[in-house]
Amino acid sequence: MDRRNVVTVGVRRTGWAALDRDPQQDTVEFICPHCGARDKKNARRERALYHFTDGFLQDLQGEVTQCHSCKQSLRVVPIVMLHDQDETRRFEAVFSDEQLVTSN
């Protein structure tokens, strides 16, 4: 497997799903597929660029980032936007086989 093409699913929490953080922070959360560390990055793409796909608002282009723990580059794609707790639970059920960020 080519290590430059490693991808992971990202989560961008808005609205009721983001009540546990500062509303001015708009981050994408993910788990590094290299080291397993939880990480986050500032979201760069406009929310209007997300499209309804497979039952969720998603950014299928994703973003490239670097893990703060292991310094490996990775691509966060898709980025799923979750607005409330019901969407969060449904997302966790659908993507339970994947390596994902789970709610606290």
DSSP file (Angstrom, degrees, kcal/mol; ACC not computed):
  #  RESIDUE AA STRUCTURE BP1 BP2  ACC     N-H-->O    O-->H-N    N-H-->O    O-->H-N    TCO  KAPPA ALPHA  PHI   PSI    X-CA   Y-CA   Z-CA
    1    1 A M              0   0    0      0, 0.0     2,-0.6     0, 0.0     5,-0.1   0.000 360.0 360.0 360.0 135.9    0.0    0.0    0.0
    2    2 A D    >   -     0   0    0      1,-0.2     3,-1.6     3,-0.1     4,-0.0  -0.664 360.0-151.7 -77.9 117.4    1.3    3.4   -0.9
    3    3 A R  G >  S+     0   0    0     -2,-0.6     3,-0.9     1,-0.3    -1,-0.2   0.691  91.6  64.4 -66.6 -19.2    1.6    5.4    2.3
    4    4 A R  G 3  S+     0   0    0      1,-0.2    -1,-0.3    70,-0.1    -2,-0.0   0.705 100.7  51.8 -76.1 -18.2    1.0    8.7    0.5
    5    5 A N  G <  S+     0   0    0     -3,-1.6     2,-0.2    69,-0.1    -1,-0.2   0.163  75.2 134.1-104.8  17.5   -2.5    7.7   -0.4
    6    6 A V    <   -     0   0    0     -3,-0.9    69,-2.1    67,-0.2     2,-0.3  -0.507  35.4-170.2 -70.2 131.8   -3.7    6.7    3.1
    7    7 A V  E     -a   75   0A   0     -2,-0.2     2,-0.3    67,-0.2    69,-0.2  -0.857  12.8-174.4-123.7 158.3   -7.1    8.1    3.8
    8    8 A T  E     -a   76   0A   0     67,-1.8    69,-2.1    -2,-0.3     2,-0.3  -0.971  31.9-103.3-145.8 157.3   -9.3    8.4    6.9
    9    9 A V  E     -     0   0A   0     90,-0.6    22,-0.5    -2,-0.3     2,-0.3  -0.661  35.2-155.0 -84.9 135.5  -12.9    9.7    7.5
   10   10 A G  E     -a   79   0A   0     68,-2.5    70,-2.7    -2,-0.3     2,-0.4  -0.779   3.2-148.4-109.5 156.7  -13.3   13.1    9.0
   11   11 A V  E     -aB  80  29A   0     18,-2.4    18,-3.1    -2,-0.3     2,-0.6  -0.990   6.4-168.4-126.1 129.7  -16.1   14.5   11.1
   12   12 A R  E     -a   81   0A   0     68,-2.8    70,-2.2    -2,-0.4     2,-0.4  -0.959  15.7-155.0-117.8 111.0  -17.1   18.2   11.1
   13   13 A R  E     +a   82   0A   0     -2,-0.6     2,-0.3    14,-0.5    14,-0.2  -0.718  19.5 167.4 -93.3 132.2  -19.6   18.9   13.9
   14   14 A T    >   -     0   0    0     68,-3.0     3,-1.7    -2,-0.4     4,-0.3  -0.831  47.8  -2.9-130.5 169.9  -22.0   21.8   13.6
   15   15 A G  G >  S-     0   0    0     -2,-0.3     3,-1.5     1,-0.3    69,-0.2  -0.142 130.0  -0.3  54.4-131.4  -25.1   23.0   15.5
   16   16 A W  G >  S+     0   0    0     67,-0.9     3,-0.9     1,-0.3    68,-0.3   0.716 129.5  62.3 -67.2 -22.6  -26.3   20.7   18.3
   17   17 A A  G <  S+     0   0    0     66,-1.9    -1,-0.3    -3,-1.7     3,-0.2   0.633 103.5  51.1 -76.7 -12.5  -23.5   18.2   17.7
   18   18 A A  G X   +     0   0    0     -3,-1.5     3,-1.4    -4,-0.3    -1,-0.2   0.012  68.4 117.2-114.1  26.9  -20.9   20.8   18.6
   19   19 A L  T <   +     0   0    0     -3,-0.9    -1,-0.2     1,-0.3    -2,-0.1   0.697  67.7  65.8 -68.6 -17.8  -22.2   22.0   21.9
   20   20 A D  T 3  S+     0   0    0     -3,-0.2     2,-0.3     2,-0.1    -1,-0.3   0.348 101.0  52.3 -88.1   7.7  -19.1   20.9   23.7
   21   21 A R  S <  S-     0   0    0     -3,-1.4    -3,-0.0     4,-0.1     0, 0.0  -0.890  99.5 -74.3-138.4 168.6  -16.8   23.4   22.0
   22   22 A D    >   -     0   0    0     -2,-0.3     3,-1.7     1,-0.2    -2,-0.1  -0.433  40.0-136.2 -61.1 127.0  -16.3   27.0   21.3
   23   23 A P  T 3  S+     0   0    0      0, 0.0    -1,-0.2     0, 0.0    -8,-0.1   0.695 101.9  61.6 -63.9 -17.4  -18.8   28.0   18.5
   24   24 A Q  T 3  S+     0   0    0      2,-0.0     2,-0.5     0, 0.0    -2,-0.1   0.651  87.0  86.2 -83.2 -14.4  -16.1   30.0   16.7
   25   25 A Q    <   -     0   0    0     -3,-1.7     2,-0.5    17,-0.0    -4,-0.1  -0.751  56.3-176.0 -84.8 127.8  -14.0   26.9   16.3
   26   26 A D        +     0   0    0     -2,-0.5    17,-2.8    17,-0.1     2,-0.3  -0.885  20.2 165.8-125.2  98.6  -14.9   25.0   13.1
   27   27 A T  E     - C   0  42A   0     -2,-0.5     2,-0.5    15,-0.3   -14,-0.5  -0.733  37.3-134.8-117.8 159.9  -12.7   21.9   13.1
   28   28 A V  E     - C   0  41A   0     13,-3.0    13,-1.9    -2,-0.3     2,-0.3  -0.974  26.1-154.4-109.5 124.1  -12.5   18.5   11.3
   29   29 A E  E     +BC  11  40A   0    -18,-3.1   -18,-2.4    -2,-0.5     2,-0.3  -0.772  23.6 154.9-100.2 144.1  -11.9   15.6   13.7
   30   30 A F  E     - C   0  39A   0      9,-2.4     9,-2.8    -2,-0.3     2,-0.5  -0.973  39.8-119.3-157.5 167.2  -10.2   12.4   12.6
   31   31 A I  E     - C   0  38A   0    -22,-0.5     7,-0.2    68,-0.3   -22,-0.1  -0.975  36.6-117.6-114.4 127.8   -8.1    9.4   13.8
   32   32 A C     >  -     0   0    0      5,-2.8     4,-1.9    -2,-0.5     5,-0.0  -0.453  14.3-152.0 -65.7 126.2   -4.7    9.0   12.2
   33   33 A P  T  4 S+     0   0    0      0, 0.0    -1,-0.2     0, 0.0   -26,-0.1   0.666  92.4  54.2 -73.7 -13.9   -4.6    5.7   10.3
   34   34 A H  T  4 S+     0   0    0      3,-0.1    -2,-0.0    38,-0.1    40,-0.0   0.934 129.8   6.2 -82.0 -51.3   -0.8    5.5   10.9
   35   35 A C  T  4 S-     0   0    0      2,-0.1    -1,-0.0    37,-0.1    -3,-0.0   0.551  91.2-121.8-114.5 -10.7   -0.6    5.8   14.7
   36   36 A G     <  +     0   0    0     -4,-1.9     2,-0.2     1,-0.3     0, 0.0   0.535  59.5 146.8  82.5   6.1   -4.2    5.8   15.8
   37   37 A A        -     0   0    0     -6,-0.1    -5,-2.8     1,-0.1     2,-0.3  -0.518  51.1-119.9 -78.1 142.2   -4.0    9.2   17.5
   38   38 A R  E     +C   31   0A   0     -7,-0.2     2,-0.3    -2,-0.2    -7,-0.2  -0.621  44.9 164.5 -76.2 139.2   -7.1   11.4   17.6
   39   39 A D  E     -C   30   0A   0     -9,-2.8    -9,-2.4    -2,-0.3     2,-0.3  -0.922  21.1-158.8-147.6 170.1   -6.4   14.7   15.9
   40   40 A K  E     -C   29   0A   0     -2,-0.3     2,-0.3   -11,-0.2   -11,-0.2  -0.982   2.4-167.5-151.1 159.6   -8.2   17.7   14.4
   41   41 A K  E     -C   28   0A   0    -13,-1.9   -13,-3.0    -2,-0.3     2,-0.2  -0.957  38.4 -87.5-143.0 158.7   -7.6   20.5   12.0
   42   42 A N  E     -C   27   0A   0     -2,-0.3     2,-0.3   -15,-0.2   -15,-0.3  -0.501  46.8-116.4 -68.3 135.1   -9.3   23.7   11.1
   43   43 A A        +     0   0    0    -17,-2.8   -17,-0.1    -2,-0.2    -1,-0.1  -0.557  34.6 177.9 -72.8 134.6  -11.9   23.2    8.5
   44   44 A R        +     0   0    0     -2,-0.3     2,-0.2     2,-0.1    -1,-0.2   0.728  49.6  83.3-109.4 -31.1  -11.1   25.1    5.3
   45   45 A R  S    S-     0   0    0      1,-0.1     5,-0.0     2,-0.1    18,-0.0  -0.521  83.5-106.8 -83.9 144.9  -13.8   24.3    2.8
   46   46 A E    >   -     0   0    0     -2,-0.2     3,-1.5     1,-0.1     4,-0.2  -0.319  21.6-125.5 -64.3 146.2  -17.1   26.2    2.8
   47   47 A R  G >  S+     0   0    0      1,-0.3     3,-1.6     2,-0.2    -1,-0.1   0.794 108.3  68.3 -64.0 -26.8  -20.1   24.4    4.2
   48   48 A A  G 3  S+     0   0    0      1,-0.3    -1,-0.3     3,-0.0    -2,-0.0   0.694  89.6  64.6 -66.1 -17.9  -21.9   25.1    0.9
   49   49 A L  G <  S+     0   0    0     -3,-1.5     2,-0.3     2,-0.1    -1,-0.3   0.513  80.5 100.3 -83.6  -5.0  -19.5   22.8   -0.9
   50   50 A Y    <   -     0   0    0     -3,-1.6     2,-0.3    -4,-0.2     9,-0.2  -0.607  59.9-157.7 -81.2 141.7  -20.8   19.8    1.0
   51   51 A H  E     -D   58   0A   0      7,-2.9     7,-3.0    -2,-0.3     2,-0.8  -0.911  25.6-105.0-123.3 149.0  -23.3   17.6   -0.8
   52   52 A F  E     +D   57   0A   0     -2,-0.3     2,-0.4     5,-0.2     5,-0.3  -0.615  54.8 159.5 -73.7 110.2  -26.0   15.1    0.4
   53   53 A T  E >   -D   56   0A   0      3,-3.2     3,-1.8    -2,-0.8    -2,-0.0  -0.999  60.6  -8.2-137.8 131.4  -24.4   11.7   -0.3
   54   54 A D  T 3  S-     0   0    0     -2,-0.4    -1,-0.1     1,-0.3     3,-0.1   0.810 129.9 -51.0  54.3  35.0  -25.3    8.3    1.3
   55   55 A G  T 3  S+     0   0    0      1,-0.2     2,-0.3     0, 0.0    -1,-0.3   0.466 123.9  79.5  87.4   1.3  -27.6    9.9    3.9
   56   56 A F  E <  S-D   53   0A   0     -3,-1.8    -3,-3.2    -5,-0.1     2,-0.6  -0.955  84.9-106.2-136.9 155.7  -25.1   12.6    5.1
   57   57 A L  E     +DE  52  81A   0     24,-0.6    24,-3.0    -2,-0.3     2,-0.3  -0.754  54.9 176.7 -77.6 122.3  -23.8   15.9    4.1
   58   58 A Q  E     -DE  51  80A   0     -7,-3.0    -7,-2.9    -2,-0.6     2,-0.7  -0.947  39.7-141.5-134.9 149.9  -20.3   15.1    2.9
   59   59 A D  E     - E   0  79A   0     20,-2.4    20,-1.8    -2,-0.3    -9,-0.1  -0.943  20.6-176.1-104.0 106.7  -17.3   16.7    1.3
   60   60 A L  S    S+     0   0    0     -2,-0.7    -1,-0.1     1,-0.2   -10,-0.1   0.549  77.7  60.8 -85.7  -7.5  -16.0   14.1   -1.1
   61   61 A Q  S    S-     0   0    0     18,-0.1    -1,-0.2     1,-0.1    15,-0.0   0.812  88.2-176.3 -84.2 -32.7  -12.9   16.1   -2.1
   62   62 A G        -     0   0    0     17,-0.1     2,-0.3    -3,-0.1    15,-0.2  -0.059  21.4 -87.4  70.2-171.1  -11.6   16.1    1.4
   63   63 A E  E     -F   76   0A   0     13,-1.9    13,-3.3    -4,-0.1     2,-0.4  -0.977  23.5-127.0-139.7 149.8   -8.5   17.9    2.8
   64   64 A V  E     +F   75   0A   0     -2,-0.3     2,-0.3    11,-0.2    11,-0.2  -0.808  40.5 154.9 -97.1 139.5   -4.8   16.9    3.1
   65   65 A T  E     -F   74   0A   0      9,-2.6     9,-2.4    -2,-0.4     2,-0.4  -0.861  37.5-115.5-149.5-178.3   -3.2   17.3    6.5
   66   66 A Q  E     -F   73   0A   0     -2,-0.3     7,-0.2     7,-0.2     2,-0.2  -0.997  30.9-115.7-130.0 134.4   -0.4   16.0    8.7
   67   67 A C     >  -     0   0    0      5,-2.5     4,-1.3    -2,-0.4   -28,-0.0  -0.484  16.1-146.2 -67.0 132.9   -0.9   14.1   12.0
   68   68 A H  T  4 S+     0   0    0     -2,-0.2    -1,-0.1     2,-0.2   -29,-0.0   0.721  94.6  48.0 -73.7 -20.6    0.5   16.1   14.9
   69   69 A S  T  4 S+     0   0    0      3,-0.1    -1,-0.1     1,-0.1   -30,-0.0   0.945 128.2  15.7 -84.6 -54.0    1.6   12.9   16.7
   70   70 A C  T  4 S-     0   0    0      2,-0.1    -2,-0.2   -33,-0.1     3,-0.1   0.493  90.9-130.7-103.7  -4.3    3.5   10.9   14.0
   71   71 A K     <  +     0   0    0     -4,-1.3     2,-0.3     1,-0.2    -3,-0.1   0.667  56.3 145.7  64.7  18.6    4.0   13.7   11.5
   72   72 A Q        -     0   0    0      1,-0.0    -5,-2.5    -6,-0.0    -1,-0.2  -0.657  49.3-121.6 -85.8 142.7    2.7   11.5    8.6
   73   73 A S  E     + F   0  66A   0     -2,-0.3     2,-0.3    -7,-0.2    -7,-0.2  -0.576  39.7 165.5 -79.6 145.9    0.8   13.1    5.8
   74   74 A L  E     - F   0  65A   0     -9,-2.4    -9,-2.6    -2,-0.2     2,-0.5  -0.976  34.7-119.5-154.5 165.3   -2.7   11.8    5.1
   75   75 A R  E     -aF   7  64A   0    -69,-2.1   -67,-1.8    -2,-0.3     2,-0.9  -0.949  17.0-149.5-113.0 126.3   -5.9   12.7    3.3
   76   76 A V  E     -aF   8  63A   0    -13,-3.3   -13,-1.9    -2,-0.5   -67,-0.2  -0.845  31.8-178.9 -96.8 105.5   -9.1   13.2    5.3
   77   77 A V  E     +     0   0A   0    -69,-2.1     2,-0.1    -2,-0.9   -17,-0.1  -0.944  51.8  25.0-158.7 135.1  -11.9   12.1    2.9
   78   78 A P  E    S-     0   0A   0      0, 0.0   -68,-2.5     0, 0.0     2,-0.6   0.669  70.5-160.3 -75.5 163.0  -14.9   12.0    3.1
   79   79 A I  E     -aE  10  59A   0    -20,-1.8   -20,-2.4   -70,-0.2     2,-0.5  -0.958  10.8-154.9-106.8 119.1  -15.6   14.7    5.7
   80   80 A V  E     -aE  11  58A   0    -70,-2.7   -68,-2.8    -2,-0.6     2,-0.6  -0.825   5.1-143.2-100.3 127.6  -19.0   14.1    7.1
   81   81 A M  E     -aE  12  57A   0    -24,-3.0   -24,-0.6    -2,-0.5     2,-0.5  -0.806  16.2-167.4 -92.6 122.4  -20.9   17.1    8.5
   82   82 A L  E     +a   13   0A   0    -70,-2.2   -68,-3.0    -2,-0.6   -65,-0.2  -0.938  12.0 178.3-112.9 129.6  -23.0   16.2   11.6
   83   83 A H        +     0   0    0     -2,-0.5   -66,-1.9   -70,-0.2   -67,-0.9   0.772  62.0  10.8-102.6 -31.5  -25.6   18.7   12.9
   84   84 A D  S  > S-     0   0    0    -68,-0.3     4,-1.9   -67,-0.2    -1,-0.1  -0.838  80.3 -93.6-142.5 178.5  -27.2   16.9   15.9
   85   85 A Q  H  > S+     0   0    0     -2,-0.3     4,-2.4     1,-0.2     5,-0.2   0.822 119.2  57.5 -67.6 -32.2  -27.0   13.9   18.2
   86   86 A D  H  > S+     0   0    0      2,-0.2     4,-2.3     1,-0.2    -1,-0.2   0.925 108.6  46.2 -64.5 -43.3  -29.3   11.8   16.0
   87   87 A E  H  > S+     0   0    0      2,-0.2     4,-2.7     1,-0.2    -2,-0.2   0.883 110.8  54.2 -64.1 -37.8  -27.0   12.2   13.0
   88   88 A T  H  X S+     0   0    0     -4,-1.9     4,-2.3     2,-0.2    -2,-0.2   0.930 110.4  45.1 -62.0 -46.1  -24.0   11.5   15.2
   89   89 A R  H  X S+     0   0    0     -4,-2.4     4,-1.8     2,-0.2    -2,-0.2   0.904 114.3  48.6 -64.4 -41.6  -25.6    8.2   16.4
   90   90 A R  H  X S+     0   0    0     -4,-2.3     4,-2.4     2,-0.2    -2,-0.2   0.902 110.9  51.3 -65.2 -40.7  -26.6    7.2   12.9
   91   91 A F  H  X S+     0   0    0     -4,-2.7     4,-2.7     1,-0.2    -2,-0.2   0.924 109.5  49.5 -61.3 -45.9  -23.1    8.1   11.6
   92   92 A E  H  < S+     0   0    0     -4,-2.3    -1,-0.2     1,-0.2    -2,-0.2   0.853 111.9  49.2 -63.9 -34.7  -21.5    5.9   14.2
   93   93 A A  H >< S+     0   0    0     -4,-1.8     3,-0.8     2,-0.2    -1,-0.2   0.906 114.2  44.2 -70.8 -41.2  -23.8    3.0   13.4
   94   94 A V  H 3< S+     0   0    0     -4,-2.4     3,-0.3     1,-0.2    -2,-0.2   0.901 122.7  35.8 -70.0 -41.5  -23.2    3.2    9.6
   95   95 A F  T >< S+     0   0    0     -4,-2.7     3,-1.4    -5,-0.2    -1,-0.2   0.031  77.7 121.1-102.3  26.4  -19.4    3.7    9.9
   96   96 A S  T <  S+     0   0    0     -3,-0.8    -1,-0.2     1,-0.3     4,-0.1   0.758  73.3  55.2 -64.9 -24.0  -18.8    1.3   12.8
   97   97 A D  T 3  S+     0   0    0     -3,-0.3    -1,-0.3    -4,-0.1     2,-0.1   0.643  99.1  78.0 -81.3 -14.1  -16.4   -0.9   10.8
   98   98 A E  S <  S-     0   0    0     -3,-1.4     2,-0.9     1,-0.1   -90,-0.0  -0.423  94.6-102.7 -90.2 166.2  -14.2    2.1    9.9
   99   99 A Q        +     0   0    0     -2,-0.1   -90,-0.6   -68,-0.1   -68,-0.3  -0.824  64.0 155.3 -90.3 109.0  -11.6    3.8   12.1
  100  100 A L        -     0   0    0     -2,-0.9     2,-0.5    -4,-0.1   -70,-0.1  -0.799  51.1 -96.2-134.1 167.1  -13.5    6.9   13.1
  101  101 A V        -     0   0    0     -2,-0.3     2,-0.3   -92,-0.2   -70,-0.1  -0.764  43.7-158.1 -81.5 129.8  -13.8    9.6   15.7
  102  102 A T        -     0   0    0     -2,-0.5   -14,-0.0     1,-0.1     2,-0.0  -0.783  22.4 -98.1-109.9 157.2  -16.5    8.7   18.2
  103  103 A S              0   0    0     -2,-0.3    -1,-0.1     1,-0.1     0, 0.0  -0.316 360.0 360.0 -71.1 156.5  -18.5   11.0   20.4
  104  104 A N              0   0    0     -2,-0.0    -1,-0.1     0, 0.0    -2,-0.0   0.469 360.0 360.0 -75.5 360.0  -17.4   11.4   24.1
